[in-house]
Each structure stands twice: as structure tokens, then as C-alpha cells.
Amino acid sequence: MASESIHPASAPSRRVVVAAVGAAGLALTLNACGSEDDSSSSSSSSSSSSDTAAGGSVLAKTSDIPEGGGKIFKDSGVVVTQPTAGEFKAFSSKCTHQGCAVTGITNGVITCPCHKSEFSVTDGSVKKGPATQPLPEEKITVSGDSISLA
């Protein structure tokens, strides 16, 4: 009889699992973003001008974004903020620590629920770790009272 090992195969490490889940989530997000872009451009010809702007499909009205705060657009993967009256910024809604989606904006701070990293609504910079990199800036256009993802 052949000698076989009775030790079970080792399970993947936590880092491998987290990386795989993050990669899968990124792939889904990129795929969803691509299909949204395709559908918005094909539907823009049949949509009214209030649904689209020069930069793409309208995310929100300027009045939807509170001054000193912001709003998270999960489907588009962005956070739009208004640090000061009439100034609008956009950042990725994916935390730079481990890729979790940010879920809250309070007192000028964007918060990640996974490990409590905090980012500035003004420039996306890290206010509190464990994240060490700022939220990447996203391009938006403001036309009249409409905010669109560029």
C-alpha cells in the first residue's frame, strides 16, 4: 500500500481570500460601470436633456449635495461632495485600505465601515487610518444645476 499523507490540504490565508474577494468585487464594479456607460449613452438619444449633460448621465442636482457634506452614489462608485458653497468634488467610493465601499459622510468626513478609515470631503485625503492613500478623485461636470460623471 502506498503511503498517503493524512494531513488535510492547507486553507488559503486570510490575505489570499480578501485579495480574491477584492479582485472579484473590482471586476464586478468595472463590468457594471462599463455596462452603465453603454446603456446611458444608448439611452441618451431617447432621454430628455434633463437626464443627460455634456459629460454624461446626470448623477444629481446641485441641491441634492449638502454644503460641507456629500452624497454616495453606490451604483456609480462615486462620492460627490460640496466642501464649500458651489464647489463640487467627486471621489471613488472605494476605500484605499482594503477596497470596502464607504458608507457615511458626517461632519466633513467620508467614513469606511470596515476599519473606520476617514477621508476629507474637501480633497479625499486620509483624516484617520488605517488607510494611507487618499480616495482617488473622479471627474464630474457641473452644468447649471446638474452634476454629471465625466
Backbone as JSON Lines, residues from 0, in Angstrom:
{"i":0,"aa":"M","n":[0.83,-1.18,0.0],"ca":[0.0,0.0,0.0],"c":[0.87,1.24,0.0]}
{"i":1,"aa":"A","n":[0.44,2.23,-0.78],"ca":[1.2,3.48,-0.85],"c":[0.94,4.31,0.39]}
{"i":2,"aa":"S","n":[1.95,4.99,0.82],"ca":[1.8,5.85,1.99],"c":[1.23,7.2,1.57]}
{"i":3,"aa":"E","n":[0.07,7.55,2.13],"ca":[-0.56,8.83,1.8],"c":[-0.55,9.72,3.03]}
{"i":4,"aa":"S","n":[-0.44,10.97,2.8],"ca":[-0.47,11.93,3.9],"c":[-1.88,12.04,4.44]}
{"i":5,"aa":"I","n":[-2.0,12.04,5.74],"ca":[-3.33,12.17,6.34],"c":[-3.61,13.61,6.76]}
{"i":6,"aa":"H","n":[-2.69,14.5,6.43],"ca":[-2.89,15.91,6.76],"c":[-3.76,16.56,5.69]}
{"i":7,"aa":"P","n":[-4.76,17.29,6.11],"ca":[-5.62,17.96,5.12],"c":[-4.83,19.08,4.4]}
{"i":8,"aa":"A","n":[-5.28,19.38,3.21],"ca":[-4.65,20.47,2.47],"c":[-4.84,21.77,3.24]}
{"i":9,"aa":"S","n":[-3.83,22.63,3.22],"ca":[-3.95,23.87,3.98],"c":[-4.92,24.82,3.3]}
{"i":10,"aa":"A","n":[-5.67,25.54,4.11],"ca":[-6.64,26.51,3.61],"c":[-5.91,27.76,3.16]}
{"i":11,"aa":"P","n":[-6.5,28.51,2.23],"ca":[-5.83,29.74,1.81],"c":[-5.77,30.74,2.97]}
{"i":12,"aa":"S","n":[-4.75,31.57,2.96],"ca":[-4.61,32.54,4.03],"c":[-5.7,33.6,3.92]}
{"i":13,"aa":"R","n":[-5.89,34.33,4.97],"ca":[-6.9,35.4,5.01],"c":[-6.59,36.45,3.94]}
{"i":14,"aa":"R","n":[-5.31,36.76,3.77],"ca":[-4.92,37.75,2.76],"c":[-5.3,37.28,1.35]}
{"i":15,"aa":"V","n":[-5.11,36.0,1.07],"ca":[-5.46,35.47,-0.25],"c":[-6.96,35.57,-0.47]}
{"i":16,"aa":"V","n":[-7.74,35.23,0.54],"ca":[-9.2,35.3,0.42],"c":[-9.66,36.74,0.23]}
{"i":17,"aa":"V","n":[-9.12,37.67,1.05],"ca":[-9.5,39.08,0.95],"c":[-9.11,39.63,-0.42]}
{"i":18,"aa":"A","n":[-7.91,39.29,-0.89],"ca":[-7.47,39.76,-2.21],"c":[-8.37,39.22,-3.32]}
{"i":19,"aa":"A","n":[-8.75,37.95,-3.22],"ca":[-9.61,37.35,-4.23],"c":[-10.99,38.01,-4.24]}
{"i":20,"aa":"V","n":[-11.53,38.24,-3.06],"ca":[-12.84,38.9,-2.96],"c":[-12.74,40.33,-3.49]}
{"i":21,"aa":"G","n":[-11.66,41.03,-3.15],"ca":[-11.47,42.38,-3.65],"c":[-11.35,42.41,-5.16]}
{"i":22,"aa":"A","n":[-10.6,41.47,-5.73],"ca":[-10.42,41.41,-7.18],"c":[-11.76,41.1,-7.86]}
{"i":23,"aa":"A","n":[-12.53,40.2,-7.27],"ca":[-13.84,39.87,-7.83],"c":[-14.76,41.09,-7.76]}
{"i":24,"aa":"G","n":[-14.72,41.79,-6.63],"ca":[-15.55,42.99,-6.48],"c":[-15.15,44.06,-7.47]}
{"i":25,"aa":"L","n":[-13.84,44.24,-7.67],"ca":[-13.36,45.22,-8.64],"c":[-13.82,44.85,-10.04]}
{"i":26,"aa":"A","n":[-13.72,43.57,-10.37],"ca":[-14.15,43.13,-11.7],"c":[-15.63,43.39,-11.9]}
{"i":27,"aa":"L","n":[-16.44,43.1,-10.88],"ca":[-17.87,43.36,-10.98],"c":[-18.16,44.85,-11.1]}
{"i":28,"aa":"T","n":[-17.45,45.65,-10.32],"ca":[-17.65,47.09,-10.37],"c":[-17.28,47.64,-11.73]}
{"i":29,"aa":"L","n":[-16.13,47.24,-12.25],"ca":[-15.72,47.71,-13.57],"c":[-16.68,47.25,-14.64]}
{"i":30,"aa":"N","n":[-17.14,46.02,-14.54],"ca":[-18.09,45.5,-15.51],"c":[-19.4,46.27,-15.42]}
{"i":31,"aa":"A","n":[-19.86,46.54,-14.2],"ca":[-21.11,47.28,-14.02],"c":[-20.96,48.7,-14.53]}
{"i":32,"aa":"C","n":[-19.82,49.32,-14.27],"ca":[-19.59,50.68,-14.75],"c":[-19.61,50.7,-16.27]}
{"i":33,"aa":"G","n":[-18.98,49.71,-16.88],"ca":[-18.95,49.67,-18.34],"c":[-20.33,49.49,-18.92]}
{"i":34,"aa":"S","n":[-21.15,48.63,-18.32],"ca":[-22.48,48.41,-18.87],"c":[-23.38,49.6,-18.61]}
{"i":35,"aa":"E","n":[-23.18,50.31,-17.48],"ca":[-23.97,51.52,-17.23],"c":[-23.61,52.59,-18.25]}
{"i":36,"aa":"D","n":[-22.32,52.72,-18.55],"ca":[-21.9,53.72,-19.52],"c":[-22.51,53.41,-20.87]}
{"i":37,"aa":"D","n":[-22.52,52.12,-21.25],"ca":[-23.08,51.74,-22.54],"c":[-24.56,52.04,-22.59]}
{"i":38,"aa":"S","n":[-25.29,51.69,-21.52],"ca":[-26.73,51.89,-21.54],"c":[-27.08,53.37,-21.46]}
{"i":39,"aa":"S","n":[-26.3,54.15,-20.72],"ca":[-26.63,55.57,-20.61],"c":[-26.38,56.28,-21.93]}
{"i":40,"aa":"S","n":[-25.33,55.86,-22.67],"ca":[-25.07,56.54,-23.93],"c":[-26.1,56.13,-24.98]}
{"i":41,"aa":"S","n":[-26.55,54.88,-24.92],"ca":[-27.54,54.46,-25.9],"c":[-28.91,55.03,-25.57]}
{"i":42,"aa":"S","n":[-29.19,55.24,-24.29],"ca":[-30.48,55.78,-23.92],"c":[-30.48,57.3,-23.95]}
{"i":43,"aa":"S","n":[-29.3,57.92,-24.04],"ca":[-29.26,59.37,-24.0],"c":[-29.93,59.98,-25.23]}
{"i":44,"aa":"S","n":[-29.93,59.27,-26.35],"ca":[-30.56,59.83,-27.52],"c":[-32.07,59.86,-27.37]}
{"i":45,"aa":"S","n":[-32.62,58.96,-26.57],"ca":[-34.05,58.95,-26.38],"c":[-34.45,59.64,-25.08]}
{"i":46,"aa":"S","n":[-33.46,60.04,-24.25],"ca":[-33.76,60.69,-22.99],"c":[-33.93,62.18,-23.19]}
{"i":47,"aa":"S","n":[-34.62,62.79,-22.26],"ca":[-34.73,64.24,-22.3],"c":[-33.41,64.85,-21.86]}
{"i":48,"aa":"S","n":[-33.19,66.12,-22.17],"ca":[-31.93,66.75,-21.83],"c":[-31.74,66.87,-20.33]}
{"i":49,"aa":"S","n":[-32.79,66.7,-19.53],"ca":[-32.63,66.76,-18.08],"c":[-31.96,65.5,-17.53]}
{"i":50,"aa":"D","n":[-31.95,64.42,-18.33],"ca":[-31.33,63.17,-17.87],"c":[-29.86,63.09,-18.24]}
{"i":51,"aa":"T","n":[-29.41,63.91,-19.17],"ca":[-28.02,63.87,-19.57],"c":[-27.45,65.27,-19.59]}
{"i":52,"aa":"A","n":[-26.15,65.33,-19.53],"ca":[-25.44,66.61,-19.62],"c":[-24.25,66.38,-20.52]}
{"i":53,"aa":"A","n":[-23.49,67.41,-20.78],"ca":[-22.36,67.32,-21.7],"c":[-21.4,66.2,-21.31]}
{"i":54,"aa":"G","n":[-21.2,65.95,-20.0],"ca":[-20.23,64.97,-19.54],"c":[-20.75,63.56,-19.45]}
{"i":55,"aa":"G","n":[-22.05,63.35,-19.48],"ca":[-22.6,62.01,-19.35],"c":[-23.91,62.05,-18.6]}
{"i":56,"aa":"S","n":[-24.31,60.92,-18.01],"ca":[-25.59,60.89,-17.33],"c":[-25.53,61.64,-16.01]}
{"i":57,"aa":"V","n":[-26.62,62.29,-15.7],"ca":[-26.72,63.12,-14.51],"c":[-26.75,62.25,-13.26]}
{"i":58,"aa":"L","n":[-25.85,62.55,-12.32],"ca":[-25.85,61.86,-11.02],"c":[-26.85,62.49,-10.08]}
{"i":59,"aa":"A","n":[-26.84,63.83,-10.04],"ca":[-27.66,64.53,-9.05],"c":[-27.84,65.98,-9.44]}
{"i":60,"aa":"K","n":[-28.71,66.63,-8.73],"ca":[-28.86,68.08,-8.81],"c":[-27.93,68.67,-7.76]}
{"i":61,"aa":"T","n":[-27.46,69.87,-8.02],"ca":[-26.56,70.51,-7.05],"c":[-27.23,70.65,-5.69]}
{"i":62,"aa":"S","n":[-28.54,70.83,-5.68],"ca":[-29.27,70.98,-4.42],"c":[-29.34,69.68,-3.61]}
{"i":63,"aa":"D","n":[-29.02,68.54,-4.25],"ca":[-29.01,67.24,-3.55],"c":[-27.77,67.05,-2.68]}
{"i":64,"aa":"I","n":[-26.72,67.86,-2.91],"ca":[-25.45,67.67,-2.22],"c":[-25.32,68.73,-1.13]}
{"i":65,"aa":"P","n":[-25.35,68.31,0.14],"ca":[-25.29,69.28,1.23],"c":[-23.93,69.97,1.34]}
{"i":66,"aa":"E","n":[-23.96,71.25,1.64],"ca":[-22.72,72.01,1.83],"c":[-21.98,71.46,3.04]}
{"i":67,"aa":"G","n":[-20.67,71.22,2.89],"ca":[-19.86,70.65,3.96],"c":[-20.01,69.14,4.08]}
{"i":68,"aa":"G","n":[-20.8,68.55,3.2],"ca":[-21.04,67.11,3.23],"c":[-21.01,66.54,1.83]}
{"i":69,"aa":"G","n":[-21.81,65.52,1.59],"ca":[-21.83,64.91,0.28],"c":[-22.86,63.81,0.21]}
{"i":70,"aa":"K","n":[-22.82,63.11,-0.9],"ca":[-23.76,62.01,-1.15],"c":[-23.0,60.89,-1.86]}
{"i":71,"aa":"I","n":[-23.28,59.66,-1.46],"ca":[-22.64,58.47,-2.04],"c":[-23.55,57.89,-3.12]}
{"i":72,"aa":"F","n":[-22.98,57.64,-4.28],"ca":[-23.72,57.03,-5.38],"c":[-23.15,55.63,-5.6]}
{"i":73,"aa":"K","n":[-23.73,54.65,-4.9],"ca":[-23.21,53.28,-4.92],"c":[-23.14,52.71,-6.33]}
{"i":74,"aa":"D","n":[-24.2,52.91,-7.11],"ca":[-24.24,52.32,-8.45],"c":[-23.16,52.86,-9.36]}
{"i":75,"aa":"S","n":[-22.76,54.1,-9.15],"ca":[-21.71,54.71,-9.97],"c":[-20.33,54.62,-9.35]}
{"i":76,"aa":"G","n":[-20.26,54.2,-8.08],"ca":[-18.98,54.04,-7.4],"c":[-18.29,55.35,-7.07]}
{"i":77,"aa":"V","n":[-19.09,56.41,-6.84],"ca":[-18.5,57.71,-6.54],"c":[-19.18,58.36,-5.33]}
{"i":78,"aa":"V","n":[-18.43,59.29,-4.74],"ca":[-18.94,60.15,-3.68],"c":[-18.82,61.57,-4.23]}
{"i":79,"aa":"V","n":[-19.91,62.32,-4.2],"ca":[-19.87,63.72,-4.63],"c":[-20.01,64.57,-3.38]}
{"i":80,"aa":"T","n":[-19.11,65.54,-3.23],"ca":[-19.11,66.4,-2.05],"c":[-19.22,67.86,-2.45]}
{"i":81,"aa":"Q","n":[-19.61,68.68,-1.49],"ca":[-19.65,70.13,-1.66],"c":[-18.94,70.75,-0.46]}
{"i":82,"aa":"P","n":[-17.6,70.82,-0.52],"ca":[-16.84,71.32,0.62],"c":[-17.24,72.74,1.03]}
{"i":83,"aa":"T","n":[-17.42,73.62,0.04],"ca":[-17.89,74.98,0.28],"c":[-18.99,75.27,-0.73]}
{"i":84,"aa":"A","n":[-19.78,76.27,-0.46],"ca":[-20.92,76.6,-1.32],"c":[-20.51,76.73,-2.79]}
{"i":85,"aa":"G","n":[-21.15,75.92,-3.64],"ca":[-20.9,75.98,-5.07],"c":[-19.68,75.25,-5.58]}
{"i":86,"aa":"E","n":[-18.89,74.63,-4.69],"ca":[-17.7,73.87,-5.09],"c":[-18.03,72.38,-4.95]}
{"i":87,"aa":"F","n":[-17.96,71.65,-6.05],"ca":[-18.3,70.24,-6.03],"c":[-17.08,69.4,-6.39]}
{"i":88,"aa":"K","n":[-16.89,68.32,-5.65],"ca":[-15.77,67.39,-5.86],"c":[-16.35,65.98,-5.95]}
{"i":89,"aa":"A","n":[-15.6,65.08,-6.57],"ca":[-16.02,63.68,-6.63],"c":[-14.81,62.79,-6.39]}
{"i":90,"aa":"F","n":[-15.06,61.68,-5.67],"ca":[-14.02,60.73,-5.33],"c":[-14.57,59.32,-5.52]}
{"i":91,"aa":"S","n":[-13.66,58.36,-5.68],"ca":[-14.06,56.96,-5.7],"c":[-14.7,56.62,-4.35]}
{"i":92,"aa":"S","n":[-15.71,55.79,-4.37],"ca":[-16.35,55.38,-3.12],"c":[-15.68,54.14,-2.53]}
{"i":93,"aa":"K","n":[-14.57,53.71,-3.13],"ca":[-13.86,52.53,-2.65],"c":[-12.71,52.94,-1.74]}
{"i":94,"aa":"C","n":[-12.74,52.48,-0.5],"ca":[-11.69,52.78,0.47],"c":[-10.36,52.25,-0.04]}
{"i":95,"aa":"T","n":[-9.32,53.07,0.12],"ca":[-7.99,52.68,-0.35],"c":[-7.28,51.7,0.57]}
{"i":96,"aa":"H","n":[-7.88,51.41,1.73],"ca":[-7.26,50.45,2.64],"c":[-7.44,49.03,2.14]}
{"i":97,"aa":"Q","n":[-8.7,48.59,2.04],"ca":[-8.94,47.22,1.57],"c":[-10.11,47.12,0.6]}
{"i":98,"aa":"G","n":[-10.5,48.25,0.02],"ca":[-11.49,48.21,-1.05],"c":[-12.95,48.18,-0.64]}
{"i":99,"aa":"C","n":[-13.25,48.34,0.64],"ca":[-14.65,48.38,1.06],"c":[-15.29,49.66,0.54]}
{"i":100,"aa":"A","n":[-16.6,49.62,0.33],"ca":[-17.32,50.81,-0.1],"c":[-17.57,51.71,1.11]}
{"i":101,"aa":"V","n":[-17.28,52.99,0.95],"ca":[-17.57,53.93,2.03],"c":[-19.08,54.05,2.15]}
{"i":102,"aa":"T","n":[-19.54,54.35,3.37],"ca":[-20.99,54.35,3.58],"c":[-21.54,55.57,4.28]}
{"i":103,"aa":"G","n":[-20.67,56.44,4.78],"ca":[-21.19,57.57,5.52],"c":[-20.41,58.84,5.3]}
{"i":104,"aa":"I","n":[-21.12,59.97,5.45],"ca":[-20.49,61.29,5.39],"c":[-21.09,62.11,6.52]}
{"i":105,"aa":"T","n":[-20.23,62.48,7.46],"ca":[-20.66,63.26,8.62],"c":[-19.58,64.24,9.0]}
{"i":106,"aa":"N","n":[-19.98,65.47,9.3],"ca":[-19.04,66.49,9.79],"c":[-17.81,66.65,8.89]}
{"i":107,"aa":"G","n":[-18.02,66.66,7.58],"ca":[-16.92,66.86,6.65],"c":[-16.01,65.67,6.45]}
{"i":108,"aa":"V","n":[-16.46,64.49,6.87],"ca":[-15.63,63.28,6.8],"c":[-16.41,62.15,6.12]}
{"i":109,"aa":"I","n":[-15.74,61.49,5.16],"ca":[-16.28,60.3,4.5],"c":[-15.74,59.1,5.27]}
{"i":110,"aa":"T","n":[-16.63,58.18,5.67],"ca":[-16.23,57.08,6.55],"c":[-16.39,55.72,5.88]}
{"i":111,"aa":"C","n":[-15.38,54.87,6.09],"ca":[-15.44,53.48,5.65],"c":[-15.87,52.62,6.83]}
{"i":112,"aa":"P","n":[-16.86,51.76,6.66],"ca":[-17.36,50.96,7.78],"c":[-16.45,49.79,8.16]}
{"i":113,"aa":"C","n":[-15.59,49.34,7.25],"ca":[-14.82,48.13,7.52],"c":[-13.78,48.3,8.62]}
{"i":114,"aa":"H","n":[-12.97,49.34,8.53],"ca":[-11.91,49.53,9.52],"c":[-11.87,50.97,10.02]}
{"i":115,"aa":"K","n":[-12.94,51.72,9.74],"ca":[-13.14,53.08,10.26],"c":[-12.15,54.11,9.72]}
{"i":116,"aa":"S","n":[-11.62,53.9,8.51],"ca":[-10.81,54.94,7.88],"c":[-11.71,56.13,7.6]}
{"i":117,"aa":"E","n":[-11.12,57.33,7.66],"ca":[-11.87,58.55,7.4],"c":[-11.13,59.39,6.37]}
{"i":118,"aa":"F","n":[-11.91,60.03,5.48],"ca":[-11.36,60.83,4.4],"c":[-12.03,62.2,4.37]}
{"i":119,"aa":"S","n":[-11.29,63.21,3.96],"ca":[-11.8,64.58,3.87],"c":[-12.74,64.75,2.69]}
{"i":120,"aa":"V","n":[-13.87,65.47,2.91],"ca":[-14.77,65.79,1.8],"c":[-14.16,66.83,0.87]}
{"i":121,"aa":"T","n":[-13.15,67.54,1.34],"ca":[-12.52,68.6,0.55],"c":[-11.61,68.06,-0.53]}
{"i":122,"aa":"D","n":[-10.75,67.09,-0.19],"ca":[-9.77,66.6,-1.16],"c":[-9.57,65.09,-1.14]}
{"i":123,"aa":"G","n":[-10.36,64.37,-0.36],"ca":[-10.24,62.91,-0.3],"c":[-9.08,62.41,0.52]}
{"i":124,"aa":"S","n":[-8.33,63.32,1.16],"ca":[-7.16,62.92,1.93],"c":[-7.56,62.12,3.17]}
{"i":125,"aa":"V","n":[-6.62,61.32,3.65],"ca":[-6.85,60.48,4.82],"c":[-6.87,61.37,6.07]}
{"i":126,"aa":"K","n":[-7.96,61.31,6.82],"ca":[-8.06,62.01,8.1],"c":[-7.73,61.07,9.25]}
{"i":127,"aa":"K","n":[-8.03,59.77,9.04],"ca":[-7.78,58.75,10.08],"c":[-7.61,57.41,9.38]}
{"i":128,"aa":"G","n":[-6.55,56.67,9.75],"ca":[-6.26,55.36,9.16],"c":[-7.13,54.27,9.73]}
{"i":129,"aa":"P","n":[-6.9,53.1,9.21],"ca":[-5.67,52.53,8.68],"c":[-5.35,52.88,7.22]}
{"i":130,"aa":"A","n":[-6.26,53.45,6.46],"ca":[-5.92,53.82,5.08],"c":[-4.74,54.8,5.08]}
{"i":131,"aa":"T","n":[-3.87,54.67,4.09],"ca":[-2.72,55.57,3.98],"c":[-2.77,56.4,2.7]}
{"i":132,"aa":"Q","n":[-3.63,56.03,1.77],"ca":[-3.75,56.74,0.49],"c":[-5.1,57.46,0.42]}
{"i":133,"aa":"P","n":[-5.15,58.63,-0.2],"ca":[-6.42,59.35,-0.34],"c":[-7.37,58.64,-1.29]}
{"i":134,"aa":"L","n":[-8.64,58.98,-1.21],"ca":[-9.61,58.46,-2.18],"c":[-9.27,59.08,-3.54]}
{"i":135,"aa":"P","n":[-9.21,58.28,-4.6],"ca":[-8.9,58.83,-5.92],"c":[-10.0,59.8,-6.37]}
{"i":136,"aa":"E","n":[-9.56,60.91,-6.97],"ca":[-10.53,61.89,-7.46],"c":[-11.16,61.38,-8.75]}
{"i":137,"aa":"E","n":[-12.45,61.65,-8.9],"ca":[-13.2,61.29,-10.1],"c":[-13.57,62.59,-10.82]}
{"i":138,"aa":"K","n":[-13.76,62.52,-12.13],"ca":[-14.11,63.71,-12.89],"c":[-15.63,63.86,-12.99]}
{"i":139,"aa":"I","n":[-16.09,65.05,-12.65],"ca":[-17.5,65.38,-12.8],"c":[-17.6,66.71,-13.53]}
{"i":140,"aa":"T","n":[-18.76,66.95,-14.08],"ca":[-19.05,68.25,-14.67],"c":[-20.32,68.79,-14.02]}
{"i":141,"aa":"V","n":[-20.3,70.09,-13.8],"ca":[-21.48,70.77,-13.25],"c":[-21.97,71.71,-14.33]}
{"i":142,"aa":"S","n":[-23.2,71.48,-14.76],"ca":[-23.81,72.3,-15.8],"c":[-25.15,72.77,-15.28]}
{"i":143,"aa":"G","n":[-25.24,74.07,-15.02],"ca":[-26.47,74.58,-14.41],"c":[-26.62,73.99,-13.02]}
{"i":144,"aa":"D","n":[-27.73,73.28,-12.81],"ca":[-27.94,72.64,-11.51],"c":[-27.75,71.13,-11.57]}
{"i":145,"aa":"S","n":[-27.11,70.63,-12.64],"ca":[-26.9,69.19,-12.82],"c":[-25.43,68.82,-12.63]}
{"i":146,"aa":"I","n":[-25.22,67.71,-11.93],"ca":[-23.88,67.16,-11.73],"c":[-23.82,65.83,-12.48]}
{"i":147,"aa":"S","n":[-22.85,65.71,-13.38],"ca":[-22.69,64.51,-14.19],"c":[-21.32,63.91,-14.03]}
{"i":148,"aa":"L","n":[-21.23,62.6,-14.1],"ca":[-19.95,61.91,-14.12],"c":[-19.36,62.1,-15.51]}
{"i":149,"aa":"A","n":[-18.13,62.59,-15.55],"ca":[-17.49,62.88,-16.85],"c":[-17.0,61.62,-17.51]}
